[in-house]
Amino acid sequence: MDTPSADSDSSAGRPRLAPRIRDRKAGPGRLLTLPTSVDDIVSLRGSFLAYPDLASGDDVLQNLSVSMLDRGTEFRDRFELAQVLEECGAKLDLSSDGLYVECSGRALTEDLPRVMDVLAEMLRHPSFDEREFEKARAQAAAEVRRRMEKTGAQAAAALSRRLFAPAHPNYSDAPEDVLRRIQRVTVDDVREYHERHFGATGWTLAVVGDLDHDRVETVVAEAFGDWDGHEPEPTHETDATAGEDPDKSNVDVRLGQSLSLRRDDPDYPALYVGNYILGGNFSARLMRTVRDEQGLTYHIGSRLAGVTARYDGYWQVNVTLSPEVLDEGIDVTRTVIREFVEEGATDEELADKKTTITGSYTVGLATTSRLAQSILTNAERGFDVEYLDRFPREIEALSLNEVNDAVRRHLRPEALHEALAGVEPDPVEA
């Protein structure tokens, strides 16, 4: 079996991944397998494109569909499904993420066939029991109400409505609207959504751990071999366009702008590093100035968010301020951003953040589950497996001019939208 030390990146002493990953078609989709030195354990990550009609509220239908997958199938009830996994000591999780339905799991190598059969059964043949649906719908509504109590989540969602149109995957509906939509949905609506939108369209699976390439391929082909794609085509917005104005209150502040930038844009690595210098960690420019020097906040940071190879994302600054220093804190934050864009980063800042980013990347590949997620995400972005090894080298090769130029091209301090939250919302009747 190959081990993580089988091939190394001679420039940095990092183990290379690409030569050890086998990438091919298995059944209706793409399978990527990576053997590692861990004994008797495999981790898996998979996804397919559901293509919800986001402008029509399909995100609620998709979330509820996913929540029903482990609540019983046409062949086994939820307790029988759970028993199979418990007997194996295995774990399976299913989730919804924008255009995708995703799965993840962990099992003993010898139990992979049983676990893969359970996964295929859940994805393809859920029973949509009426009583289980009522429980799932109540839990979904309770989760929305919990988010309504979190001012940071409110501010982030409000900012998304300024930056994107309702059909964009980065748009977040007002929680009151989501609650009303949840209460209107029936089990028949969810069953119909599953029939139309769940299938092998874009199906990709990454498996990492103590494995044999050919055996995993056989197991996956047997479990999913006759799984077909679905009929819906993409309906989502891909470009960032201005949305509505959110309601404002205070305390949790989000500043942001849309980005005409995809994950495969040549500028992305330089902009990623530039943002990290500005607001990526506790030693970043925003934290040093607004928190350490000015004492205006306990937390501040910035990030590139919702940037994929399929649609535009946005840049967001998060800062928590007390009402007494709200205006001053926002003004200082905007000043730091403006000066950073105009003056640029320093050689010292760039060198420091290169070390941090590449070190974190290496640590992030330290477990089979993280490796599987990285391989799947890389595939979803449309990159070849070699990019897993190229990414840290791309970061290390960036010059100061490239970073500062990318920041000036894409970050527009004068165009920052502002959203605030902090007042508890009025309760919404179910």
Residue pairs with C-beta under 8 A, 6 or more apart in sequence:
1 35
1 37
1 210
2 20
2 35
2 36
3 35
3 36
3 37
4 15
4 36
4 37
5 15
6 15
6 16
6 19
6 20
7 15
7 16
7 19
7 20
8 14
8 15
8 16
9 15
9 16
9 389
9 392
9 393
11 393
11 396
12 358
12 392
12 393
12 396
14 362
14 389
14 392
16 389
17 34
17 365
17 371
17 375
17 385
17 388
17 389
18 384
18 385
18 386
18 388
18 389
20 34
20 35
21 32
21 33
21 34
21 375
21 385
21 388
22 31
22 32
22 33
22 34
22 213
23 30
23 31
23 32
23 385
24 30
24 31
24 217
25 31
26 205
26 217
26 220
26 221
26 224
27 200
27 220
27 221
27 223
27 224
27 225
27 226
27 227
28 200
28 203
28 224
28 225
28 226
28 227
28 228
28 229
29 48
29 200
29 202
29 203
29 204
29 205
29 224
30 203
30 204
30 205
30 379
31 204
31 205
31 206
31 207
31 216
31 217
31 220
32 204
32 205
32 206
32 207
32 375
32 376
32 379
32 385
33 206
33 207
33 208
33 211
33 213
33 216
33 217
34 206
34 207
34 208
34 371
34 372
34 375
35 209
35 210
35 211
35 212
35 213
36 208
36 209
36 210
36 368
36 371
38 209
38 210
38 368
39 210
40 108
40 109
40 110
40 210
41 106
41 107
41 108
41 109
41 209
41 210
41 368
42 106
42 107
42 108
42 109
42 112
42 207
42 208
42 209
42 210
42 211
42 216
42 368
43 104
43 105
43 106
43 207
43 208
43 209
43 367
43 368
43 369
43 371
43 372
44 103
44 104
44 105
44 106
44 107
44 205
44 206
44 207
44 208
44 372
45 102
45 103
45 104
45 205
45 206
45 369
45 372
45 373
45 375
45 376
46 102
46 103
46 104
46 119
46 203
46 204
46 205
46 206
46 376
47 97
47 100
47 101
47 102
47 103
47 202
47 203
47 204
47 376
47 380
48 100
48 101
48 198
48 199
48 200
48 201
48 202
48 203
48 204
49 99
49 100
49 201
49 202
50 62
50 96
50 99
50 100
50 101
50 197
50 198
50 201
50 230
50 232
51 99
51 197
51 201
51 230
51 232
51 233
51 234
51 235
51 236
52 58
52 59
52 61
52 62
52 99
52 197
52 236
53 167
53 232
53 235
54 166
54 167
54 168
54 169
54 171
54 235
54 236
55 165
55 166
55 167
55 235
57 173
57 181
58 193
58 197
59 96
59 173
60 140
60 178
60 181
60 182
60 185
61 185
61 189
61 190
61 193
62 96
62 101
62 193
62 197
63 96
63 140
64 133
64 136
64 137
64 140
64 182
64 185
64 190
65 96
65 101
65 126
65 190
65 193
65 194
65 197
65 198
66 94
66 95
66 96
66 101
67 136
67 139
67 140
68 126
68 128
68 132
68 133
68 136
68 190
68 194
69 94
69 122
69 123
69 126
70 78
70 81
70 82
70 92
70 94
70 122
71 78
71 126
71 127
71 129
71 132
71 135
71 136
72 78
72 81
72 126
72 127
72 129
72 132
73 81
73 121
73 122
73 125
73 126
73 127
74 125
74 126
74 127
75 121
75 125
76 84
76 121
77 127
77 129
78 132
81 118
81 121
81 122
84 114
84 118
85 91
85 92
85 115
85 118
88 107
88 108
88 111
88 114
88 115
89 107
89 108
89 111
90 105
90 106
90 107
90 108
90 111
90 114
90 115
91 105
91 106
91 107
92 103
92 104
92 105
92 115
92 118
92 119
92 122
93 103
93 104
93 105
94 101
94 102
94 103
94 122
94 123
95 101
95 102
95 103
95 104
96 102
98 169
98 170
99 169
99 234
99 236
99 310
100 202
100 380
101 123
101 198
103 119
103 123
104 369
104 372
104 373
105 115
105 119
106 368
106 369
107 115
109 209
109 210
109 211
112 207
112 211
112 216
112 219
113 219
113 222
113 223
116 219
116 220
116 223
117 223
119 223
120 223
120 224
120 227
123 198
123 227
124 198
124 227
126 194
128 187
128 190
128 191
128 194
130 187
133 187
133 190
137 182
137 183
137 185
140 182
141 179
141 182
141 183
141 430
144 175
144 178
144 179
144 182
145 175
145 179
145 428
147 153
147 154
147 175
148 154
148 175
148 425
148 428
149 424
151 249
151 251
151 252
151 421
151 422
152 252
152 318
152 320
152 421
154 175
154 252
154 421
154 425
155 252
155 253
155 254
155 419
155 420
155 421
156 172
156 254
156 316
156 318
156 419
157 172
157 173
157 174
157 175
157 246
158 246
158 247
158 248
158 254
158 419
158 420
158 421
159 246
159 254
159 255
159 256
159 314
159 316
159 417
159 418
159 419
160 170
160 171
160 172
160 243
160 314
161 171
161 172
161 174
161 243
161 244
161 245
161 246
162 242
162 243
162 244
162 245
162 246
162 256
162 417
162 419
163 170
163 240
163 242
163 243
163 256
163 257
163 258
163 314
163 417
164 170
164 171
164 237
164 240
164 241
164 243
164 258
164 314
165 171
165 237
165 241
165 242
165 243
166 173
166 243
167 235
167 236
167 237
168 236
168 237
168 238
168 240
168 241
168 243
168 311
168 312
169 236
169 306
169 308
169 311
170 240
170 305
170 306
170 311
170 312
170 313
170 314
171 243
173 181
174 246
175 425
175 428
176 425
176 428
179 428
179 430
180 428
183 430
196 230
196 231
196 232
197 230
197 232
198 230
199 227
199 228
199 229
199 230
200 224
200 227
200 228
200 229
201 229
201 230
203 224
203 227
204 376
204 379
204 380
205 220
205 376
206 372
206 373
206 375
206 376
206 379
207 216
207 220
207 372
208 368
208 369
208 371
208 372
208 375
209 368
236 310
236 311
237 311
238 310
238 311
238 312
239 260
239 311
239 312
240 258
240 259
240 260
240 312
240 313
240 314
241 258
242 258
246 419
248 419
248 420
248 421
249 420
249 421
249 422
249 423
250 321
250 323
250 326
250 420
250 421
250 422
250 423
251 320
251 321
251 322
251 323
251 326
251 420
251 421
251 422
252 318
252 320
252 420
252 421
252 422
253 318
253 319
253 320
253 321
253 326
253 329
253 330
253 333
253 418
253 419
253 420
254 316
254 317
254 318
254 418
254 419
254 420
255 316
255 317
255 319
255 330
255 333
255 334
255 337
255 416
255 417
255 418
256 314
256 315
256 316
256 317
256 416
256 417
256 419
257 314
257 315
257 411
257 412
257 415
257 416
257 417
258 312
258 313
258 314
259 304
259 307
259 312
259 313
259 314
259 315
259 410
260 312
260 410
261 267
261 268
261 271
261 307
261 312
261 313
261 410
262 268
262 307
262 308
262 309
262 310
262 311
262 312
263 307
263 308
263 309
263 381
264 309
264 381
264 382
264 383
267 406
267 409
267 410
268 307
269 391
269 394
269 395
269 398
270 398
270 402
270 403
270 405
270 406
270 407
271 304
271 403
271 406
271 407
271 410
271 411
272 304
272 357
273 350
273 353
273 354
273 357
273 395
273 398
273 403
274 345
274 403
274 404
274 406
274 407
274 411
275 302
275 303
275 304
275 315
275 407
275 411
276 284
276 353
276 356
276 357
277 284
277 285
277 340
277 345
277 349
277 350
277 353
277 403
278 284
278 285
278 286
278 302
278 336
278 337
278 340
278 345
278 407
279 285
279 286
279 287
279 300
279 301
279 302
279 303
279 317
280 301
280 302
280 303
280 353
280 356
281 287
281 301
281 356
283 352
284 301
284 302
285 336
285 340
285 349
286 300
286 301
286 302
286 317
286 319
286 333
286 336
286 337
287 300
287 301
289 332
289 336
290 296
290 297
290 300
290 319
290 329
290 332
290 333
290 336
291 297
291 298
291 299
291 300
294 332
296 321
296 325
296 328
296 329
296 332
297 319
297 320
297 321
297 329
298 320
299 318
299 319
299 320
300 317
300 318
300 319
300 320
300 333
301 317
301 318
302 315
302 316
302 317
302 318
303 315
303 316
303 318
304 313
304 314
304 315
305 313
305 314
305 315
305 316
306 312
306 313
306 314
307 313
307 314
308 380
308 381
309 380
309 381
309 382
315 410
315 411
317 333
317 337
317 416
319 329
319 330
319 333
321 329
321 330
323 422
326 420
330 418
334 413
334 416
337 411
337 413
337 416
338 413
340 407
341 407
341 408
341 411
341 413
344 400
344 403
344 404
344 407
344 408
345 400
345 403
345 404
345 407
346 400
347 400
350 398
350 400
350 403
354 395
354 396
354 398
357 392
357 395
358 392
358 395
358 396
361 391
361 392
361 395
362 392
364 370
364 374
365 371
365 374
374 388
375 385
375 388
378 385
378 387
378 388
379 385
